Amino acid sequence: MELLEIHGSYTSAKSVTPKQFKASDYLKNQHIFLKRLADLLDCDSKAGALVDMQIANLEMAIEEVSK
């Protein structure tokens, strides 16, 4: 049995299946992360404002890619 090392742990080579991500999937994952981060940050702080602006940019990019 052939073993592959993935992120520091070993797994059987037969159990590994490659995943195909589209650009919209990648952007949606980033959007989810930033939404969760925005919930933790104060919206009046500079970091909170930057995260909110990035969320708006991601929403526009998701719309463009989804067309």
C-alpha angles and dihedrals in degrees: 000000000000117000126206126200112227117178093334099313128095123233138172113272091226093058094056115095120180116239123221113215123192122211090253091055091052092049092047091053090052090047092053091049093050093047090055091046091050089055089058097045128074107250090217093060123089092246091051091050092049092050091049091052091049090051090055091049091050092050090054091047092050090052091050094048093045094059 
